[in-house]
């Protein structure tokens, strides 16, 4: 039913975007493989084009390295934003004084790349083991630096939302634990 990733090559675009071995690629905008004849063939065809966007399902595995005290299970997500423009996020500090996304602008770069309300911002390239300083992240976000790598802890949902959100790129939040990957245009 699912197309499982067996290998992620070192130094690949997939690795830099956070794709992992044993991720299950989901059919576009669906929660199961029903109605899609062959997800593997569909993904191979789509992978020949850029940009490419796909969702994966990955089981939650708590990080032993994390210095971020999280009260509930969370999963780590990595986003690499290459397009110029405003991120379209508003940050706040949560109860643990961590930088947290309080809202996402409609059709903003953050929404397109998959950031969500309540994501907790981590220091880039630490695999979630360090929190990002609030003011440092604000300065980095306002600088317009690209590519911009954003790592976040996201609470693992225990149930599906009532209605999927629509964006200009179709449905989001299609699976219980989605990882949305958008690879930039090839140079």
C-alpha positions as CSV (number, residue, x, y, z in Angstrom):
1,X,0.0,0.0,0.0
2,X,2.7,2.5,0.9
3,X,6.0,3.3,-0.8
4,X,8.7,2.9,1.9
5,X,12.0,4.7,1.6
6,X,14.8,2.1,1.9
7,X,17.9,4.4,1.5
8,X,18.6,8.1,1.8
9,X,22.0,8.9,0.1
10,X,24.6,10.9,2.0
11,X,24.9,14.5,1.0
12,X,21.6,14.3,-1.0
13,X,18.9,16.9,-1.2
14,X,16.6,14.4,0.5
15,X,18.9,14.1,3.5
16,X,19.3,17.8,3.8
17,X,15.5,18.1,3.9
18,X,15.1,15.5,6.6
19,X,13.8,12.5,4.6
20,X,14.7,9.3,6.6
21,X,15.0,5.6,5.9
22,X,11.7,3.8,6.6
23,X,9.5,6.9,5.9
24,X,6.3,5.9,4.2
25,X,5.4,8.1,1.2
26,X,1.7,8.8,1.2
27,X,-0.3,9.2,-2.0
28,X,-1.0,12.9,-2.8
29,X,-3.5,14.4,-0.3
30,X,-4.7,11.1,1.1
31,X,-4.5,9.1,4.3
32,X,-4.2,5.7,2.7
33,X,-3.1,4.1,-0.5
34,X,-6.6,3.1,-1.5
35,X,-7.6,4.2,-5.0
36,X,-4.0,4.8,-6.0
37,X,-2.8,1.9,-8.2
38,X,1.0,2.1,-7.5
39,X,2.4,4.8,-5.2
40,X,6.0,3.8,-6.1
41,X,5.4,4.4,-9.8
42,X,3.6,7.6,-9.1
43,X,6.5,8.9,-6.9
44,X,9.1,7.9,-9.5
45,X,7.3,9.8,-12.2
46,X,6.9,12.9,-9.9
47,X,10.6,12.8,-8.7
48,X,11.7,13.6,-12.3
49,X,10.3,17.1,-11.9
50,X,11.1,20.1,-9.6
51,X,9.8,21.4,-7.5
52,X,8.4,18.2,-6.0
53,X,6.2,18.0,-2.9
54,X,5.3,14.9,-1.0
55,X,4.1,13.7,2.4
56,X,5.6,11.0,4.5
57,X,4.3,9.2,7.6
58,X,6.9,8.3,10.3
59,X,6.5,6.7,13.7
60,X,7.3,8.9,16.7
61,X,10.7,8.2,18.3
62,X,11.6,10.3,21.3
63,X,15.1,11.9,21.0
64,X,17.5,10.9,23.8
65,X,19.7,13.9,22.8
66,X,17.1,16.6,23.3
67,X,17.8,19.3,25.8
68,X,14.3,20.7,25.1
69,X,11.9,19.6,27.9
70,X,8.7,18.7,26.2
71,X,5.7,17.6,28.3
72,X,4.1,15.5,25.5
73,X,5.4,13.4,22.6
74,X,6.8,15.6,19.7
75,X,8.4,14.8,16.4
76,X,11.2,16.8,14.7
77,X,10.5,18.5,11.4
78,X,13.0,20.3,9.1
79,X,12.1,22.9,6.6
80,X,14.4,24.4,4.0
81,X,13.1,27.6,2.5
82,X,14.9,28.8,-0.6
83,X,12.4,31.3,-2.0
84,X,12.8,35.0,-1.2
85,X,10.0,36.8,0.7
86,X,8.4,37.1,4.0
87,X,8.0,34.0,6.1
88,X,4.5,35.0,7.4
89,X,4.8,33.7,10.9
90,X,4.2,35.3,14.3
91,X,6.2,33.9,17.2
92,X,5.6,33.9,20.9
93,X,7.2,32.3,24.0
94,X,5.4,29.2,25.3
95,X,5.1,28.2,29.0
96,X,8.7,26.8,28.9
97,X,10.0,30.1,27.4
98,X,10.7,28.4,24.0
99,X,10.2,30.3,20.7
100,X,6.9,29.0,19.4
101,X,4.8,29.7,16.3
102,X,1.6,31.5,17.3
103,X,0.2,32.0,13.8
104,X,0.9,31.4,10.1
105,X,-0.2,33.7,7.4
106,X,-2.4,32.3,4.7
107,X,-0.4,31.3,1.5
108,X,2.8,32.5,3.2
109,X,6.2,30.8,2.7
110,X,5.8,29.2,6.1
111,X,2.4,27.7,5.3
112,X,3.5,26.5,1.9
113,X,6.5,24.7,3.4
114,X,4.4,23.1,6.2
115,X,5.1,25.1,9.4
116,X,2.1,25.1,11.8
117,X,0.8,26.9,14.8
118,X,2.4,25.7,18.1
119,X,5.6,24.4,16.4
120,X,8.5,24.9,18.7
121,X,11.6,26.4,17.0
122,X,14.9,24.6,17.5
123,X,18.4,25.7,16.6
124,X,19.1,24.6,13.0
125,X,21.3,21.6,12.4
126,X,21.1,20.3,15.9
127,X,18.4,17.7,15.3
128,X,16.2,19.3,17.9
129,X,18.7,19.0,20.7
130,X,18.9,22.8,21.3
131,X,16.3,25.5,21.6
132,X,16.7,28.5,19.4
133,X,17.0,31.8,21.1
134,X,13.9,33.8,20.4
135,X,15.6,37.1,19.4
136,X,18.3,35.3,17.4
137,X,15.6,33.5,15.3
138,X,13.6,36.7,14.8
139,X,16.7,38.5,13.5
140,X,17.5,35.5,11.2
141,X,14.0,35.4,9.9
142,X,13.9,39.2,9.2
143,X,17.3,39.1,7.5
144,X,16.0,37.3,4.4
145,X,18.9,34.8,4.4
146,X,18.3,31.9,2.0
147,X,18.3,29.0,2.1
148,X,16.8,29.2,5.6
149,X,16.7,25.9,7.5
150,X,14.1,25.8,10.3
151,X,13.9,22.8,12.6
152,X,10.8,22.5,14.8
153,X,9.4,20.2,17.4
154,X,5.7,19.4,16.6
155,X,3.3,17.7,19.0
156,X,2.3,14.3,17.8
157,X,-1.5,14.4,17.4
158,X,-3.6,11.7,19.0
159,X,-6.5,12.2,16.6
160,X,-7.3,13.7,13.2
161,X,-8.4,17.3,12.9
162,X,-12.1,17.7,12.1
163,X,-11.5,19.2,8.7
164,X,-8.3,19.3,6.6
165,X,-7.0,22.8,5.9
166,X,-6.9,24.0,2.3
167,X,-4.1,26.0,0.9
168,X,-3.3,27.0,-2.7
169,X,-1.3,23.7,-2.8
170,X,-4.2,21.5,-1.9
171,X,-5.0,19.7,1.4
172,X,-2.5,19.7,4.3
173,X,-2.6,17.7,7.5
174,X,-3.5,14.6,5.5
175,X,-1.9,12.0,7.8
176,X,-1.8,11.7,11.5
177,X,2.0,12.4,11.5
178,X,2.8,14.1,8.2
179,X,6.1,15.3,7.0
180,X,5.8,17.5,4.0
181,X,8.9,17.9,1.8
182,X,9.3,20.5,-0.9
183,X,12.4,20.2,-3.0
184,X,13.5,23.4,-4.8
185,X,13.9,23.7,-8.6
186,X,17.0,22.0,-9.9
187,X,19.9,24.3,-10.9
